[in-house]
Amino acid sequence: MSPKGARTPLLGAALMTSCGNIEQPSPVITGVSPAVISERRSSTVTISGRNFFGLARIDLDSSSSIVVDNAFVVRLREGSTEVALPGVQQNSTTVTFLAPATLPPGAYDLVLETPKGGRATAQKALGVVVQSTATSGIGGNIATGGSLASGGFGGALAAGGVGGTLGTGATAGSAGTGGSAGTGGSAGAGNMLTCNGGTSGMSCIPVTLTADIAECVDLSSSDPSYCEGLTGAGTLAVDLMDMTSGAEQRGYLKFTIPSAPPFQKLVSASLQLTGSNDPATASQFSGEVWPVAAFDLATLNQIPAPVGAAPLATDVGPVTQGQVVTWPIPVRRIPAPGALYLGVLPVDPNGTVYDNTRGPFPPRLVLEYAP
């Protein structure tokens, strides 16, 4: 019989080889909680999923024959920013990590790496939002006489708090000693989604898209460049009757819409155009936004027709040079994913001029997602 010391390495090698041949299923991420955190604040984030396995190995120098390596790595990526963080395995379905307070605002892709080399990715899974100090909808302050009124909370932060259920603001608080009953205050917003620092609601992850195509067409000419030439390079005119051509001028926009980030849903959409530096920009009318037939640069001369009986957004009023004009777009009209074709049509002979994709501020579509 060989000495025990001669057999041990062979036994260890055999076990390691046997373990190494076992194929573990790839990790899968099914959820991230919370999906939105505030900047300048460390936050513990939990990744949920399946197949979050550590790596078992034999350590002959350890008092325990089998050692499990739980060295998970969580990578957060947003633009040029990438942060690698240690992940703590709770079990095969949960890994937690600490998001540092130094993360800048943005929508981060999340990559989970297991000790065995498995990887799982969730696109735009963690949002970091600007922290607001404004409060919203706090029902009832100090009751006259000293007692707190029983008004409910509408949301802790304008840009980040959850609206919550309706508060009891309609009911007066109990009377303070030697004084009258406290004022109940306004009721909470009841889970209403309001983004961009609204008075109450859930935090949102904004995604800003730049137009793939942004051109104007003068209906007197089949050449789209003719319209731009009338108001100058980098411009897009929207006018019911141009002073030079005597014809109507329409703006046409195309956006490519990506898939919604995992665990998020689209809650608001808005189109933003910027008034050009042309003096002719000043107008009392911004134009209406319509859905139009699909087009590309080669088919713009066919004048894409409006679709439907009503615009997506009506005229929003005056336009001045450098002004950002915003139209709310119904979220049900946003494909996910797909191409969105819009027309900005004039409503008055005193039209306006916007920047196109070659101008300093190209047209943008702002989409906001929330858990």
C-alpha positions in Angstrom: 0.0 0.0 0.0 1.3 3.4 -0.8 1.9 5.9 2.0 -1.1 8.1 2.7 0.8 11.2 1.7 1.3 9.7 -1.8 -2.4 9.1 -2.3 -3.8 12.4 -1.1 -2.7 14.6 -4.2 -4.2 12.0 -6.5 -7.5 11.9 -4.6 -7.6 15.7 -4.5 -6.9 15.9 -8.2 -9.6 13.4 -9.0 -12.2 15.2 -7.0 -11.3 18.5 -8.5 -11.5 17.1 -12.0 -14.9 15.5 -11.2 -16.2 18.8 -9.8 -14.8 20.7 -12.8 -16.8 18.6 -15.2 -20.1 19.6 -13.7 -21.7 22.3 -15.8 -23.6 24.8 -13.8 -26.5 26.7 -15.5 -25.9 30.3 -16.4 -27.1 32.9 -13.9 -30.3 34.8 -14.7 -31.3 38.2 -13.3 -35.1 38.7 -12.8 -35.2 41.8 -10.6 -33.3 44.6 -8.9 -34.5 46.3 -5.7 -34.6 49.1 -5.4 -34.4 49.9 -9.1 -34.0 53.7 -8.4 -31.7 55.2 -5.8 -30.6 58.8 -5.0 -27.2 60.2 -5.7 -24.9 61.2 -2.9 -26.2 58.4 -0.7 -24.9 54.8 -0.3 -27.7 52.3 -0.9 -27.9 48.5 -0.4 -29.2 46.9 -3.6 -30.6 43.4 -4.0 -30.3 41.4 -7.2 -32.9 38.6 -7.5 -32.7 35.7 -10.0 -31.6 32.1 -10.2 -28.4 30.0 -10.5 -26.3 32.3 -8.3 -23.8 29.6 -7.4 -20.5 29.9 -5.6 -17.5 27.8 -6.6 -16.8 24.8 -4.4 -13.2 23.6 -4.2 -11.1 21.3 -2.0 -8.5 23.0 0.2 -6.2 20.4 1.7 -4.6 22.9 4.0 -8.0 23.9 5.5 -9.7 22.2 8.5 -12.8 22.1 6.3 -12.4 19.7 3.3 -14.6 21.8 1.0 -14.4 25.6 0.7 -17.0 27.6 -1.2 -15.8 30.7 -3.1 -18.6 33.4 -2.9 -16.6 36.1 -4.6 -19.3 37.6 -6.8 -18.6 40.8 -8.7 -21.2 43.4 -9.7 -20.3 45.8 -12.5 -22.3 49.0 -13.1 -21.9 50.7 -16.5 -23.3 54.0 -17.8 -21.6 55.7 -20.8 -17.9 55.9 -19.9 -18.5 55.2 -16.3 -17.9 51.6 -15.0 -17.7 50.6 -11.3 -16.8 47.1 -10.1 -18.3 46.2 -6.7 -18.1 43.1 -4.5 -21.4 41.2 -4.3 -22.5 39.2 -1.2 -24.3 36.0 -2.0 -27.2 35.4 0.3 -28.4 32.2 -1.4 -28.7 30.8 -5.0 -31.4 33.4 -5.8 -30.1 36.6 -4.1 -27.0 38.7 -4.2 -26.6 42.1 -2.5 -24.1 44.9 -3.0 -23.6 48.4 -1.7 -24.0 51.1 -4.4 -21.6 54.0 -3.4 -22.6 57.6 -2.8 -20.2 58.7 -5.6 -22.3 57.2 -8.4 -23.3 60.0 -10.8 -26.9 60.2 -12.0 -27.8 58.0 -14.9 -29.4 54.7 -16.0 -26.9 51.9 -15.3 -26.5 48.5 -17.0 -25.9 45.8 -14.3 -23.5 42.8 -14.9 -23.3 40.1 -12.3 -20.2 37.8 -12.5 -20.1 34.5 -10.5 -16.9 33.0 -9.1 -17.0 30.3 -11.8 -17.1 32.9 -14.6 -20.8 33.0 -15.3 -22.3 36.3 -16.3 -25.8 37.8 -16.3 -26.6 41.3 -17.6 -29.7 43.5 -17.1 -29.8 46.6 -19.3 -30.6 50.0 -17.6 -31.5 48.1 -14.5 -30.4 50.6 -11.9 -31.3 54.3 -12.0 -29.4 57.0 -10.0 -31.5 60.2 -9.7 -30.7 63.7 -8.5 -31.6 64.1 -4.9 -34.2 66.8 -4.2 -34.6 68.7 -1.0 -38.2 69.7 -1.8 -40.9 68.0 0.1 -44.4 67.4 -1.3 -47.9 66.8 0.0 -47.2 66.6 3.7 -50.6 66.4 5.3 -51.0 68.6 8.3 -48.3 70.2 10.3 -48.5 71.1 14.0 -52.1 71.3 15.2 -53.0 74.5 16.9 -52.6 73.7 20.6 -49.7 71.3 20.1 -51.0 68.0 18.6 -50.0 66.7 15.2 -52.8 66.7 12.6 -53.5 63.4 10.9 -52.9 64.4 7.3 -51.2 61.8 5.1 -47.9 62.1 3.3 -48.1 62.7 -0.5 -44.4 61.8 -1.0 -41.1 62.4 0.7 -39.2 63.9 -2.3 -40.4 65.8 -5.3 -37.9 64.0 -7.5 -37.7 60.7 -5.7 -40.4 59.9 -3.2 -43.2 57.4 -3.6 -46.6 58.9 -3.7 -48.1 56.3 -1.4 -51.7 55.8 -0.6 -54.2 58.6 0.0 -53.5 60.4 3.2 -56.2 61.2 5.8 -55.8 64.9 5.2 -59.5 65.5 5.0 -59.9 64.7 8.7 -58.8 67.3 11.2 -56.3 66.2 13.8 -57.2 65.8 17.4 -57.4 69.0 19.4 -54.3 70.1 21.2 -54.5 70.8 24.9 -56.1 74.2 25.4 -56.4 74.8 21.6 -58.5 74.1 18.5 -58.2 71.0 16.3 -55.2 70.8 14.0 -55.6 71.2 10.2 -55.6 67.9 8.5 -53.8 69.1 5.3 -54.1 67.9 1.8 -54.5 64.2 1.0 -51.5 62.4 -0.6 -51.4 61.7 -4.3 -52.2 58.0 -4.1 -49.4 56.5 -6.2 -49.8 59.0 -9.1 -46.8 58.8 -11.4 -45.3 62.3 -11.7 -41.8 62.6 -13.1 -39.2 65.4 -13.3 -39.7 66.7 -9.8 -43.5 66.7 -9.8 -45.4 67.5 -6.6 -45.7 63.8 -5.9 -45.0 60.4 -7.4 -42.3 57.9 -8.2 -38.7 58.6 -9.4 -38.1 58.1 -13.1 -35.2 57.1 -15.3 -35.0 59.5 -18.3 -33.8 58.3 -21.7 -33.1 61.0 -24.2 -33.2 60.2 -27.9 -31.9 62.4 -30.7 -33.8 62.4 -34.0 -32.5 60.2 -36.7 -34.1 62.5 -39.3 -35.3 66.1 -38.8 -36.1 67.9 -42.0 -38.6 70.4 -43.3 -40.4 70.1 -46.6 -41.8 73.1 -48.5 -44.9 71.9 -50.3 -43.9 73.9 -53.5 -40.8 71.8 -54.0 -40.0 68.0 -54.0 -36.5 68.7 -52.7 -36.3 68.8 -48.9 -33.1 70.8 -49.1 -35.1 73.7 -50.7 -37.0 74.2 -47.4 -33.8 74.4 -45.3 -32.3 76.8 -47.8 -35.1 79.3 -47.3 -34.3 79.8 -43.6 -30.6 78.7 -43.4 -28.5 75.7 -42.7 -29.3 73.7 -39.6 -33.0 74.8 -39.5 -36.4 73.3 -39.8 -39.3 75.6 -40.7 -42.9 75.1 -39.6 -45.1 77.7 -41.5 -48.5 77.8 -43.1 -47.4 80.2 -45.8 -43.7 81.0 -46.3 -43.1 84.6 -47.4 -40.7 83.5 -50.2 -42.3 80.4 -51.6 -45.9 81.2 -50.6 -46.3 77.5 -49.7 -46.8 75.5 -46.5 -43.7 74.2 -44.7 -43.8 71.1 -42.5 -41.3 69.5 -40.1 -40.7 65.7 -40.3 -39.0 63.7 -37.5 -38.0 60.1 -37.1 -36.8 58.5 -33.9 -35.6 54.9 -33.2 -37.2 53.7 -30.0 -35.2 51.0 -28.0 -36.7 48.3 -25.8 -37.8 49.4 -22.4 -35.2 48.8 -19.6 -35.8 45.6 -17.6 -38.1 45.9 -14.7 -39.2 49.4 -15.9 -42.3 50.7 -17.8 -42.7 53.8 -19.9 -44.6 56.5 -17.9 -44.2 59.7 -19.9 -42.9 60.9 -23.3 -42.2 64.4 -24.6 -40.9 65.9 -27.8 -38.5 68.8 -27.5 -37.5 71.2 -30.3 -35.4 74.3 -29.8 -36.1 77.7 -31.5 -33.4 78.6 -34.0 -31.3 81.8 -33.9 -33.1 83.0 -37.0 -35.1 86.2 -36.4 -38.0 84.5 -38.1 -38.3 82.1 -35.1 -40.4 84.5 -33.1 -44.0 83.4 -33.3 -47.1 83.0 -31.3 -47.6 79.5 -32.7 -45.4 76.4 -32.1 -47.3 74.0 -34.4 -49.1 70.7 -33.8 -47.5 67.2 -33.6 -49.0 64.5 -35.7 -48.3 60.8 -36.4 -47.3 60.5 -40.0 -46.7 57.7 -42.5 -43.3 56.0 -42.5 -40.6 57.8 -44.5 -36.8 58.0 -45.1 -34.7 60.8 -46.6 -35.4 59.4 -50.1 -39.1 59.5 -49.7 -39.6 62.8 -48.0 -40.3 64.4 -51.3 -43.6 62.4 -51.4 -44.8 64.5 -48.4 -45.7 61.8 -45.7 -49.4 62.2 -44.8 -50.7 62.7 -41.3 -52.3 59.6 -39.8 -55.5 59.7 -37.9 -58.1 62.4 -37.3 -56.4 64.3 -34.5 -52.9 65.4 -33.5 -50.8 63.7 -30.8 -50.2 67.1 -29.3 -51.8 70.5 -30.0 -50.1 73.9 -30.4 -48.3 74.9 -27.2 -48.0 78.6 -27.9 -45.3 81.2 -28.5 -41.7 80.4 -29.6 -38.7 82.6 -29.3 -35.0 82.1 -30.2 -33.3 79.5 -28.1 -36.5 78.4 -26.4 -37.0 74.7 -25.8 -40.6 73.9 -26.9 -42.0 70.7 -25.3 -45.0 68.7 -26.4 -46.3 65.8 -24.3 -46.7 62.6 -26.4 -49.1 59.9 -25.3 -47.1 56.9 -24.1 -49.5 54.5 -25.9 -48.2 55.9 -29.2 -44.6 55.1 -28.5 -43.4 51.8 -30.1 -41.1 49.7 -28.0 -39.0 48.9 -29.8 -39.6 50.4 -33.3 -39.5 53.6 -35.4 -41.6 56.7 -34.5 -42.5 59.0 -37.3 -43.8 62.5 -36.4 -44.8 65.6 -38.3 -44.8 69.1 -36.9 -47.5 70.9 -38.8 -48.2 74.6 -38.9 -51.5 76.2 -37.6 -50.9 79.8 -38.7 -49.1 81.8 -41.5 -46.9 83.4 -38.8 -44.8 80.2 -38.4 -41.6 79.5 -36.6 -38.1 77.9 -37.2 -36.4 75.2 -35.2 -33.0 73.6 -35.2 -32.7 70.4 -37.2 -30.2 67.6 -36.7 -27.4 69.8 -38.1 -28.3 72.7 -35.8 -26.8 73.3 -32.3 -29.8 71.7 -30.5 -31.2 68.8 -32.5 -34.8 67.6 -31.8 -35.1 65.2 -28.9 -37.6 62.7 -27.6 -37.4 62.3 -23.8 -38.8 59.0 -22.4 -39.2 58.4 -18.7 -39.3 54.9 -17.2 -40.3 53.9 -13.7 -40.5 50.6 -11.8 
